Amino acid sequence: MEDSKQVRKHQLNLNDRKEALITGVRDVRSFDDHEIILETDLGILMIRGSELHMGRLTLEKGEVDINGHMDSFVYSELKGFTKSGESVFKRLFK
């Protein structure tokens, strides 16, 4: 029996800041045209940019394709994030 929290190989392949293939993805916390927040096997990954679009999402395999103009990729720990993808600190000071 396969454990749903099994650690998979995490990779981020970026082509010309326009296309990204990410593996080791557990869940999508939130997404819109300017920000995508993913839960990966190595923590939370926040992708910021413009005209962001998830082309293919396969959580069973832990893979996602993202298109658009990507400006930044920021990793953080899983703790401190709610299901909506916002940190507790950010929610307190809205």
ZADO-1210 file (C-alpha; in nm, 4 decimals, padded with zeros to 6 digits):
<atoms>
<atom x="00.0000" y="00.0000" z="00.0000" code="MET" pos="1"/>
<atom x="00.1335" y="00.3420" z="-00.0965" code="GLU" pos="2"/>
<atom x="00.1529" y="00.6183" z="00.1649" code="ASP" pos="3"/>
<atom x="00.0024" y="00.9494" z="00.0421" code="SER" pos="4"/>
<atom x="00.2756" y="01.1424" z="00.2291" code="LYS" pos="5"/>
<atom x="00.5537" y="00.9477" z="00.0590" code="GLN" pos="6"/>
<atom x="00.8446" y="01.1751" z="-00.0290" code="VAL" pos="7"/>
<atom x="00.8997" y="01.1930" z="-00.4034" code="ARG" pos="8"/>
<atom x="01.1871" y="01.3519" z="-00.5874" code="LYS" pos="9"/>
<atom x="01.1274" y="01.7275" z="-00.6049" code="HIS" pos="10"/>
<atom x="01.2430" y="01.9052" z="-00.9188" code="GLN" pos="11"/>
<atom x="01.1783" y="02.2453" z="-01.0664" code="LEU" pos="12"/>
<atom x="01.2609" y="02.2801" z="-01.4364" code="ASN" pos="13"/>
<atom x="01.2294" y="02.6339" z="-01.5699" code="LEU" pos="14"/>
<atom x="01.2488" y="02.7333" z="-01.9366" code="ASN" pos="15"/>
<atom x="01.2978" y="03.1024" z="-02.0224" code="ASP" pos="16"/>
<atom x="01.0913" y="03.2087" z="-01.7159" code="ARG" pos="17"/>
<atom x="00.7831" y="03.1153" z="-01.9215" code="LYS" pos="18"/>
<atom x="00.7383" y="02.7411" z="-01.8621" code="GLU" pos="19"/>
<atom x="00.7957" y="02.5384" z="-01.5469" code="ALA" pos="20"/>
<atom x="00.7593" y="02.1658" z="-01.4768" code="LEU" pos="21"/>
<atom x="00.7501" y="02.0904" z="-01.1053" code="ILE" pos="22"/>
<atom x="00.7541" y="01.7431" z="-00.9489" code="THR" pos="23"/>
<atom x="00.7098" y="01.6401" z="-00.5864" code="GLY" pos="24"/>
<atom x="00.3876" y="01.8441" z="-00.5519" code="VAL" pos="25"/>
<atom x="00.1414" y="01.7304" z="-00.2824" code="ARG" pos="26"/>
<atom x="-00.1338" y="01.9925" z="-00.3150" code="ASP" pos="27"/>
<atom x="-00.2289" y="02.3285" z="-00.4649" code="VAL" pos="28"/>
<atom x="-00.2986" y="02.5719" z="-00.1805" code="ARG" pos="29"/>
<atom x="-00.4148" y="02.8633" z="-00.3981" code="SER" pos="30"/>
<atom x="-00.3710" y="03.0099" z="-00.7434" code="PHE" pos="31"/>
<atom x="-00.4581" y="03.3116" z="-00.9537" code="ASP" pos="32"/>
<atom x="-00.3004" y="03.5038" z="-01.2434" code="ASP" pos="33"/>
<atom x="-00.0271" y="03.6518" z="-01.0219" code="HIS" pos="34"/>
<atom x="00.0501" y="03.3875" z="-00.7581" code="GLU" pos="35"/>
<atom x="00.0466" y="03.0095" z="-00.7269" code="ILE" pos="36"/>
<atom x="00.1082" y="02.8440" z="-00.3890" code="ILE" pos="37"/>
<atom x="00.2006" y="02.4751" z="-00.3931" code="LEU" pos="38"/>
<atom x="00.2624" y="02.2306" z="-00.1109" code="GLU" pos="39"/>
<atom x="00.5653" y="02.0247" z="-00.2095" code="THR" pos="40"/>
<atom x="00.7538" y="01.7459" z="-00.0397" code="ASP" pos="41"/>
<atom x="01.0138" y="02.0070" z="00.0659" code="LEU" pos="42"/>
<atom x="00.7728" y="02.2730" z="00.1937" code="GLY" pos="43"/>
<atom x="00.5545" y="02.5503" z="00.0545" code="ILE" pos="44"/>
<atom x="00.6534" y="02.6911" z="-00.2861" code="LEU" pos="45"/>
<atom x="00.5174" y="03.0339" z="-00.3777" code="MET" pos="46"/>
<atom x="00.5445" y="03.1318" z="-00.7439" code="ILE" pos="47"/>
<atom x="00.4812" y="03.4941" z="-00.8368" code="ARG" pos="48"/>
<atom x="00.4539" y="03.6529" z="-01.1785" code="GLY" pos="49"/>
<atom x="00.1938" y="03.7547" z="-01.4335" code="SER" pos="50"/>
<atom x="-00.0510" y="03.5655" z="-01.6537" code="GLU" pos="51"/>
<atom x="00.0221" y="03.2442" z="-01.4600" code="LEU" pos="52"/>
<atom x="-00.1688" y="02.9351" z="-01.5693" code="HIS" pos="53"/>
<atom x="-00.1522" y="02.5723" z="-01.4593" code="MET" pos="54"/>
<atom x="-00.1606" y="02.3686" z="-01.7783" code="GLY" pos="55"/>
<atom x="-00.1414" y="02.0166" z="-01.6368" code="ARG" pos="56"/>
<atom x="-00.1903" y="01.9040" z="-01.2786" code="LEU" pos="57"/>
<atom x="-00.1480" y="01.5402" z="-01.1753" code="THR" pos="58"/>
<atom x="-00.1424" y="01.5128" z="-00.7962" code="LEU" pos="59"/>
<atom x="-00.1278" y="01.1315" z="-00.8116" code="GLU" pos="60"/>
<atom x="00.2152" y="01.1678" z="-00.9752" code="LYS" pos="61"/>
<atom x="00.2911" y="01.4956" z="-00.7964" code="GLY" pos="62"/>
<atom x="00.3434" y="01.6940" z="-01.1180" code="GLU" pos="63"/>
<atom x="00.2316" y="02.0371" z="-01.2357" code="VAL" pos="64"/>
<atom x="00.3063" y="02.2429" z="-01.5478" code="ASP" pos="65"/>
<atom x="00.2909" y="02.6207" z="-01.5197" code="ILE" pos="66"/>
<atom x="00.2947" y="02.8767" z="-01.8010" code="ASN" pos="67"/>
<atom x="00.3217" y="03.2554" z="-01.7859" code="GLY" pos="68"/>
<atom x="00.5857" y="03.5101" z="-01.6857" code="HIS" pos="69"/>
<atom x="00.7489" y="03.3927" z="-01.3615" code="MET" pos="70"/>
<atom x="00.9243" y="03.6514" z="-01.1458" code="ASP" pos="71"/>
<atom x="01.0031" y="03.4611" z="-00.8253" code="SER" pos="72"/>
<atom x="01.0053" y="03.1211" z="-00.6566" code="PHE" pos="73"/>
<atom x="01.0085" y="03.1262" z="-00.2750" code="VAL" pos="74"/>
<atom x="01.0214" y="02.8219" z="-00.0468" code="TYR" pos="75"/>
<atom x="00.9065" y="02.8179" z="00.3148" code="SER" pos="76"/>
<atom x="00.8259" y="02.5609" z="00.5799" code="GLU" pos="77"/>
<atom x="00.4845" y="02.3895" z="00.5920" code="LEU" pos="78"/>
<atom x="00.4078" y="02.5068" z="00.9439" code="LYS" pos="79"/>
<atom x="00.2623" y="02.8543" z="00.9721" code="GLY" pos="80"/>
<atom x="00.0487" y="02.8245" z="00.6585" code="PHE" pos="81"/>
<atom x="-00.3259" y="02.7760" z="00.6641" code="THR" pos="82"/>
<atom x="-00.5146" y="02.5798" z="00.4008" code="LYS" pos="83"/>
<atom x="-00.5822" y="02.9071" z="00.2166" code="SER" pos="84"/>
<atom x="-00.2068" y="02.9503" z="00.1701" code="GLY" pos="85"/>
<atom x="-00.1706" y="03.2618" z="00.3844" code="GLU" pos="86"/>
<atom x="00.0654" y="03.2690" z="00.6765" code="SER" pos="87"/>
<atom x="-00.0794" y="03.3305" z="01.0202" code="VAL" pos="88"/>
<atom x="00.1304" y="03.6488" z="01.0435" code="PHE" pos="89"/>
<atom x="-00.0078" y="03.7832" z="00.7147" code="LYS" pos="90"/>
<atom x="-00.3673" y="03.7143" z="00.8220" code="ARG" pos="91"/>
<atom x="-00.3179" y="03.9022" z="01.1498" code="LEU" pos="92"/>
<atom x="-00.2066" y="04.2231" z="00.9778" code="PHE" pos="93"/>
<atom x="-00.4587" y="04.2500" z="00.6932" code="LYS" pos="94"/>
</atoms>
